Amino acid sequence: MAFLQWLREGFKPSMLLASIFLMVVLKFFLKRKFRKRKLNLPPSPPKLPIIGNLHQLGNMPHLSLRCLAEKFGPIFYLKLGQVPTVVVSSAKMAKEVMKTHDLALSSRPQIFSAKHLFYDCTDIVFSPYGAYWRHIRKICILELLSAKRVQSFSFVREEEVARLVHRVAENYPNTTDLTKTLGLYSNDVLCRVAFGKDFSEAGDYDRYGFQKMLEEYQELLGGFSIGDFFPSMEFIHSLTGMKPRLQKTFQRFDKFFDEVINEHLNPDREENKPDLVDVLLDIQKNGSHEMPLTMDNVKAIILDMFAAGTDTTFITLDWGMTELIMNRKVMEKAQAEVRSILGKRRVVLESDLPQMHYLKAVIKEIFRLHPPAPVLVPRESMEEITIEGYGIPAKTRFFVNAWAIGRDPESWDNPETFEPERFTDSTIDFKGLDFELIPFGAGRRSCPAITFGTATVELALAQLLHSFDWELPPGIDAKDLDMTEVFGITMHRIAHLVVVAKPHFPK
């Protein structure tokens, strides 16, 4: 009764608000104090209210994160909005994340843009860890991207490399936009292997707007998303226009995939060598009844192959040719190796590639300086773990800065210099066992397309070095090239590489 009387006589709204505010503040500080006492978190830069450390990411997060690592060490803690985040920037810390604690860190955070583009994250890249992800990864490794399957498509790579050479040669003595031409090559290989169809010859590449679709995909996945850092504020995407952009891009991809699938399901379709969509549809129809794939699951996996497969190959070749043109001695040494192996023969075969040791060193150096995904797709801890004595709670996001690791002076001499010779007598490779070089990641969440991607890059680069002598246009020096990066989920050069390619062999 006394309490009710106080409510009637002594209650004031301002007192209630003040009490609530005081309770929230006390809860915040007590929780913070308790957490710090319970968990020895990694070192962290000072935070701002509400946004935490978001302001320190900048427009080029891989650079900003490396600067923070130089100050706070190879493992540090950030609060990005509402999201606890750990960033690692050394080979030793990457090994902790992707080997020692690989299972505990094998899940993915639910990225807002990925949920909308990848059929509620049912693809390989963004799917959270669990039975479904294990099932589709097994399909990819054993059925879609096995060494035997990749080898079965060698004829596609060889035919598309021949077409790449023809496209470059027909421009001489004028200049060639090599960036655009390499983009076509990457897309053509992927489309023929995955969809069994050539989309560029009949003008379908432009009709479907593949370039615009891929650019939008890259920007939406790599850009700043408030919902990713403030999950409670996802509604704001409808106000900023991001959600409508995602829906529009998703609809374009979805419509395209519907056409591809309907063509494959057409009983009157001409019989060809089975492509990757054929394999997926067969699994979807006749696969395990315990975990059947839906058609949306199939399309999510197709999007992984189409977007990531095209983009990473193109980026590696574009950065690689740029570095070779800027480093003439490396270019000449690589050309000498290829031409000594082939002699007067004009066409590089995949059977020639194992002999090209310096070329393989060049490709490793490209991956070291220019990993296609500078900050690997984030992981998320499924349980509390301890790294280097630091306690890290469950549901913490992990960023592995592959770009910074490739330039870490603790691992590399002259880390900013393009020197393939560093790999001549080195056993370091990019297949996920050497954490100094992890362009494809490592552990359970490593990229399953490593064999496919490497084959597509090696053959094209060897043939371009063999078939042409490369120069920059008159009046342009190597120092004039714009090496500015465009940060996203993958990292392009901002400028196109325009060159003069003189055919090495007479017509």
C-alpha positions in Angstrom: 0.0 0.0 0.0 2.8 2.4 0.8 4.4 1.7 -2.6 1.0 2.5 -4.4 0.7 5.7 -2.3 4.2 6.7 -3.5 3.3 6.1 -7.0 0.2 8.3 -6.7 1.9 11.1 -4.7 5.6 11.1 -5.4 6.1 9.8 -8.9 7.5 12.1 -11.5 8.3 11.1 -15.1 11.7 12.9 -14.8 12.6 10.7 -11.8 11.7 7.6 -13.8 13.8 8.6 -16.7 16.7 9.5 -14.5 16.5 6.2 -12.7 16.4 4.3 -16.0 19.4 6.2 -17.3 21.4 5.6 -14.1 20.6 1.9 -14.3 21.7 1.7 -17.9 24.9 3.5 -17.2 25.7 1.4 -14.2 24.9 -1.8 -16.1 27.2 -0.7 -19.0 30.1 0.1 -16.8 29.6 -3.0 -14.5 29.3 -5.2 -17.6 32.4 -3.6 -19.1 34.4 -4.0 -15.9 33.2 -7.6 -15.4 34.1 -8.5 -19.0 37.6 -7.0 -18.7 38.2 -8.9 -15.5 36.9 -12.1 -16.9 38.4 -11.9 -20.4 41.9 -10.5 -21.1 40.9 -9.0 -24.5 43.6 -8.2 -27.1 44.9 -4.6 -27.2 42.5 -2.1 -28.6 42.6 1.5 -29.9 40.4 4.0 -28.1 36.7 3.9 -29.0 34.1 6.5 -29.6 30.6 6.2 -28.1 28.1 4.2 -30.1 30.3 3.7 -33.3 33.3 2.2 -31.4 36.2 2.0 -33.8 34.2 2.2 -37.1 35.7 5.6 -37.8 39.2 4.0 -38.0 38.4 1.7 -40.9 38.5 4.5 -43.5 38.0 4.0 -47.3 40.7 1.4 -47.5 40.3 -0.9 -44.6 43.3 -3.2 -45.4 45.6 -0.2 -45.2 43.9 1.2 -42.0 44.0 -2.2 -40.3 47.7 -2.6 -41.1 48.4 0.9 -39.6 46.6 -0.2 -36.5 48.5 -3.5 -36.4 51.8 -1.6 -36.5 50.7 0.3 -33.4 48.8 -2.4 -31.4 50.4 -5.6 -32.7 49.5 -8.6 -34.9 46.3 -9.3 -33.0 44.1 -6.5 -31.8 40.5 -5.9 -30.8 38.0 -3.5 -32.3 34.4 -2.7 -31.5 32.8 -2.0 -34.8 29.4 -0.5 -33.9 27.8 -3.3 -31.9 30.1 -6.0 -33.2 33.1 -7.3 -31.3 35.9 -7.9 -33.8 39.5 -9.3 -33.7 42.0 -8.5 -36.5 45.0 -10.6 -37.2 47.9 -9.4 -39.4 50.8 -11.9 -39.1 51.4 -15.4 -40.3 51.7 -16.7 -36.7 48.3 -15.2 -35.8 46.7 -16.4 -39.0 47.9 -19.9 -38.2 46.1 -19.6 -34.8 42.9 -18.6 -36.5 42.9 -21.0 -39.5 44.7 -24.0 -38.0 44.9 -24.1 -34.2 41.3 -22.8 -33.7 40.0 -23.6 -37.2 36.9 -25.5 -36.1 35.9 -22.9 -33.4 36.3 -20.2 -36.0 34.8 -21.9 -39.0 31.4 -20.1 -39.0 30.5 -16.9 -40.9 28.7 -13.8 -39.6 25.4 -13.1 -41.3 26.4 -10.3 -43.7 23.4 -8.2 -44.7 24.2 -8.0 -48.4 25.2 -11.7 -48.5 21.8 -12.7 -47.1 20.1 -10.8 -49.9 22.3 -11.9 -52.8 23.1 -15.5 -51.8 19.6 -16.8 -51.2 19.8 -16.3 -47.4 23.5 -17.3 -47.3 23.0 -20.9 -48.6 26.2 -20.7 -50.8 29.6 -22.1 -49.9 31.3 -18.8 -49.0 28.8 -17.2 -46.7 26.9 -20.2 -45.3 27.3 -20.6 -41.5 29.2 -23.6 -40.3 26.9 -26.7 -39.9 25.6 -29.8 -41.6 24.4 -27.9 -44.6 27.7 -26.2 -45.3 29.6 -29.4 -44.8 27.3 -31.1 -47.3 27.7 -28.5 -50.1 31.5 -28.1 -49.5 31.8 -31.9 -50.0 29.8 -31.6 -53.2 32.2 -28.8 -54.4 35.4 -30.7 -53.5 34.4 -34.1 -54.8 32.0 -33.3 -57.7 32.4 -29.7 -59.0 36.1 -28.7 -58.4 38.1 -31.9 -58.0 41.4 -32.1 -59.8 39.9 -34.6 -62.3 37.0 -32.3 -63.0 39.3 -29.3 -63.5 41.5 -31.3 -65.8 38.5 -32.3 -67.9 38.0 -28.7 -68.8 41.6 -28.1 -70.0 40.2 -27.9 -73.6 38.1 -24.9 -72.6 41.0 -23.0 -71.1 43.2 -23.7 -74.1 40.5 -22.6 -76.6 39.8 -19.4 -74.6 43.5 -18.6 -74.3 43.7 -18.8 -78.1 40.8 -16.4 -78.4 42.5 -14.1 -75.8 45.6 -14.0 -78.0 43.5 -13.3 -81.1 41.7 -10.4 -79.4 45.0 -8.8 -78.3 46.8 -9.4 -81.7 44.0 -7.9 -83.8 44.6 -4.5 -82.1 48.2 -4.2 -83.1 49.8 -1.7 -83.9 47.1 0.2 -81.9 46.7 -0.1 -78.2 44.8 -2.8 -76.3 42.7 -2.3 -73.2 44.2 -5.3 -71.6 42.1 -5.0 -68.4 38.9 -5.3 -70.4 40.2 -8.2 -72.5 41.3 -10.1 -69.5 37.9 -9.6 -68.0 36.3 -11.2 -71.1 38.7 -14.1 -70.9 38.0 -14.8 -67.2 34.2 -14.6 -67.8 34.3 -16.8 -71.0 36.2 -19.6 -69.2 33.9 -19.5 -66.3 30.7 -19.4 -68.4 31.7 -22.3 -70.6 32.8 -24.5 -67.7 29.9 -23.7 -65.4 27.1 -23.1 -67.9 28.3 -24.8 -71.1 27.8 -21.7 -73.1 29.8 -18.9 -74.6 28.2 -15.6 -73.7 30.6 -13.1 -75.3 30.6 -14.3 -79.0 27.0 -13.5 -79.6 27.1 -10.3 -77.6 25.3 -11.8 -74.6 28.1 -10.5 -72.3 26.8 -7.0 -73.0 23.2 -7.9 -73.4 23.0 -9.4 -69.9 25.2 -6.6 -68.6 27.6 -9.0 -66.9 30.2 -6.3 -66.2 27.7 -4.0 -64.5 26.3 -7.0 -62.5 29.8 -8.0 -61.3 30.7 -4.4 -60.4 27.5 -4.0 -58.4 28.0 -7.4 -56.7 31.6 -6.4 -55.8 30.5 -3.0 -54.5 27.5 -4.2 -52.5 29.5 -7.0 -50.8 32.6 -5.0 -50.1 31.0 -1.7 -49.2 30.0 -0.2 -45.8 26.8 -1.7 -44.5 25.3 -0.2 -41.3 23.3 -3.4 -40.7 26.5 -5.4 -40.5 27.8 -3.4 -37.6 24.4 -2.4 -36.0 22.2 -5.5 -36.5 19.4 -3.8 -34.6 19.3 -1.1 -37.2 18.9 -3.2 -40.4 15.7 -1.3 -41.2 17.8 1.7 -42.1 18.9 0.0 -45.4 15.4 0.6 -46.8 15.9 4.4 -46.1 19.5 4.6 -47.6 18.5 2.8 -50.8 20.9 -0.1 -50.2 18.1 -2.7 -49.8 16.5 -1.8 -53.1 19.9 -2.0 -54.8 20.5 -5.4 -53.4 17.0 -6.6 -54.4 17.5 -5.2 -58.0 20.9 -6.9 -58.3 19.6 -10.1 -56.9 16.7 -10.1 -59.3 19.0 -9.7 -62.3 21.2 -12.6 -61.2 18.1 -14.7 -60.3 16.5 -14.1 -63.7 19.8 -15.0 -65.5 20.1 -18.2 -63.5 16.5 -19.2 -64.2 17.3 -18.9 -67.9 20.4 -21.0 -67.5 18.7 -23.7 -65.5 15.6 -23.9 -67.8 18.0 -24.3 -70.8 19.7 -27.2 -69.0 16.4 -28.8 -68.1 15.1 -28.6 -71.7 14.7 -32.2 -72.9 15.5 -31.1 -76.5 18.8 -29.4 -75.4 21.8 -30.5 -77.5 23.9 -33.1 -75.8 27.3 -31.6 -74.7 30.0 -32.4 -72.3 28.4 -32.0 -68.8 29.1 -28.6 -67.3 29.0 -27.7 -63.6 25.3 -26.7 -63.7 24.5 -30.2 -65.2 26.4 -31.8 -62.2 24.5 -29.6 -59.7 21.1 -30.3 -61.2 21.9 -34.1 -61.2 22.8 -33.9 -57.5 19.7 -31.8 -56.9 17.5 -34.4 -58.6 19.2 -37.7 -57.5 21.2 -36.7 -54.5 20.9 -37.4 -50.8 17.3 -37.5 -49.5 18.7 -36.7 -46.0 19.7 -33.3 -47.1 18.2 -32.5 -50.5 19.2 -29.3 -52.4 16.5 -26.8 -53.3 16.7 -24.9 -56.6 17.6 -21.8 -54.6 20.5 -23.7 -53.1 21.7 -24.6 -56.6 21.5 -21.0 -57.7 23.4 -19.8 -54.6 26.3 -22.1 -55.5 26.1 -21.0 -59.1 26.5 -17.4 -58.0 29.6 -18.3 -56.0 31.2 -19.8 -59.1 30.1 -17.1 -61.5 31.0 -14.0 -59.5 34.0 -15.2 -57.5 35.4 -17.4 -60.3 35.3 -14.6 -62.8 36.6 -11.8 -60.5 39.5 -13.5 -58.8 41.1 -14.8 -62.0 40.7 -11.4 -63.8 42.2 -9.5 -60.8 45.2 -11.8 -60.6 46.0 -11.5 -64.3 45.4 -7.7 -64.4 47.7 -7.0 -61.4 50.2 -9.6 -62.7 50.6 -8.0 -66.2 50.8 -4.6 -64.6 53.6 -5.6 -62.3 55.5 -7.3 -65.2 55.2 -4.3 -67.4 56.6 -2.2 -64.5 59.4 -4.6 -63.8 61.0 -5.2 -67.2 63.8 -7.6 -66.0 61.2 -9.9 -64.4 59.2 -9.8 -67.6 62.2 -10.7 -69.8 63.3 -13.5 -67.5 59.8 -15.0 -67.5 59.5 -14.7 -71.3 62.9 -16.3 -71.7 61.8 -19.3 -69.6 58.6 -19.8 -71.5 60.2 -19.4 -74.9 63.1 -21.7 -74.1 60.6 -24.5 -73.2 58.4 -24.0 -76.2 61.0 -23.1 -78.8 59.3 -22.4 -82.1 56.0 -23.9 -81.0 53.4 -21.1 -80.7 50.8 -22.7 -78.3 51.4 -23.3 -74.6 49.9 -26.5 -73.4 48.9 -27.2 -69.8 51.4 -30.1 -69.9 54.2 -27.4 -70.3 53.3 -25.6 -67.1 55.0 -27.9 -64.6 58.4 -27.0 -66.2 57.9 -23.2 -65.8 59.3 -22.7 -62.3 60.0 -19.0 -62.6 56.5 -18.4 -64.0 55.1 -20.1 -60.9 57.3 -17.9 -58.7 55.9 -14.8 -60.5 52.4 -16.0 -59.8 53.2 -16.5 -56.1 54.6 -12.9 -56.0 51.4 -11.6 -57.6 49.4 -13.3 -54.9 51.7 -12.0 -52.2 51.4 -8.4 -53.1 47.9 -8.4 -54.6 45.7 -11.1 -53.0 42.3 -10.9 -54.7 40.5 -10.6 -51.4 42.8 -8.3 -49.3 40.9 -9.0 -46.1 39.6 -12.6 -46.2 35.9 -13.2 -45.8 35.3 -12.7 -42.1 34.9 -15.7 -39.7 32.9 -15.8 -36.5 33.8 -17.6 -33.3 31.3 -20.3 -32.2 32.8 -20.6 -28.7 35.1 -18.8 -26.4 38.8 -19.3 -27.3 42.2 -18.2 -26.1 44.9 -16.9 -28.5 48.3 -15.7 -27.2 46.8 -15.6 -23.7 43.9 -13.3 -24.8 40.4 -14.5 -24.1 38.0 -14.0 -27.0 34.3 -14.6 -26.5 31.9 -16.4 -28.8 30.2 -14.5 -31.5 33.3 -12.4 -32.2 34.0 -11.5 -35.8 37.5 -12.3 -37.1 39.3 -10.4 -39.9 42.4 -11.9 -41.4 44.3 -9.2 -43.3 46.0 -11.2 -46.0 47.2 -8.1 -47.7 49.2 -7.0 -44.6 50.5 -10.6 -44.0 51.9 -10.6 -47.6 53.8 -7.4 -46.8 54.9 -8.2 -43.3 58.6 -7.5 -42.8 58.7 -10.2 -40.2 58.1 -12.7 -42.9 59.5 -11.1 -46.1 62.7 -9.2 -47.1 62.0 -6.1 -49.1 58.2 -6.7 -48.7 57.1 -3.8 -50.9 59.3 -4.9 -53.9 58.1 -7.2 -56.7 60.8 -10.0 -56.5 59.7 -13.4 -57.7 63.2 -14.6 -57.0 62.3 -14.8 -53.3 60.4 -18.0 -54.2 63.1 -19.6 -56.3 64.6 -21.7 -53.4 61.6 -21.5 -51.1 59.0 -24.1 -50.4 56.4 -21.5 -49.5 53.2 -22.0 -51.5 49.7 -20.6 -51.5 47.8 -23.8 -50.9 46.9 -23.1 -47.3 49.8 -24.8 -45.5 52.1 -21.7 -45.4 50.4 -18.9 -43.5 52.8 -16.2 -44.9 50.9 -16.6 -48.2 47.2 -17.1 -47.9 45.4 -15.6 -51.0 42.9 -18.5 -50.9 42.6 -18.7 -47.1 43.4 -21.9 -45.2 41.7 -24.5 -43.1 38.0 -25.5 -43.4 37.0 -22.2 -45.0 39.7 -22.1 -47.6 38.6 -21.5 -51.2 37.7 -24.9 -52.9 38.4 -23.4 -56.4 42.2 -23.1 -55.9 43.0 -25.7 -58.5 40.6 -24.2 -61.1 41.8 -20.7 -60.5 45.5 -21.5 -60.6 45.1 -23.4 -63.9 43.2 -20.6 -65.5 45.8 -18.0 -64.5 48.9 -20.0 -65.3 48.0 -20.9 -68.9 46.9 -17.4 -69.8 49.9 -15.7 -68.3 52.4 -18.1 -70.0 50.7 -17.7 -73.4 50.6 -13.9 -73.1 54.3 -13.8 -72.3 55.1 -16.2 -75.2 53.0 -14.6 -77.9 53.7 -10.9 -77.4 56.4 -8.3 -76.6 54.8 -5.8 -74.3 55.2 -2.0 -74.2 53.3 1.0 -72.7 51.9 3.5 -75.2 54.3 6.2 -76.4 54.9 8.9 -73.9 53.8 6.8 -70.9 56.4 5.4 -68.4 55.9 2.7 -65.8 56.0 5.4 -63.1 52.9 7.0 -64.7 50.7 4.0 -64.0 48.0 4.5 -61.4 48.4 1.7 -58.9 45.4 2.9 -56.7 43.3 0.1 -55.4 39.5 -0.1 -55.3 38.7 -1.8 -52.0 35.8 -4.3 -52.0 35.3 -7.9 -51.2 37.9 -8.2 -54.0 40.4 -5.6 -54.9 40.8 -4.1 -58.5 43.1 -1.5 -59.9 41.2 1.7 -60.3 42.7 2.3 -63.8 42.6 0.1 -66.8 45.9 -1.3 -68.2 46.4 0.0 -71.7 49.3 -1.4 -73.6 50.9 -2.0 -77.0 51.3 -5.8 -77.6 53.6 -6.6 -80.5 53.1 -10.2 -81.8 56.3 -12.2 -81.3 55.6 -14.5 -84.2 55.1 -13.4 -87.8 51.6 -13.9 -89.3 
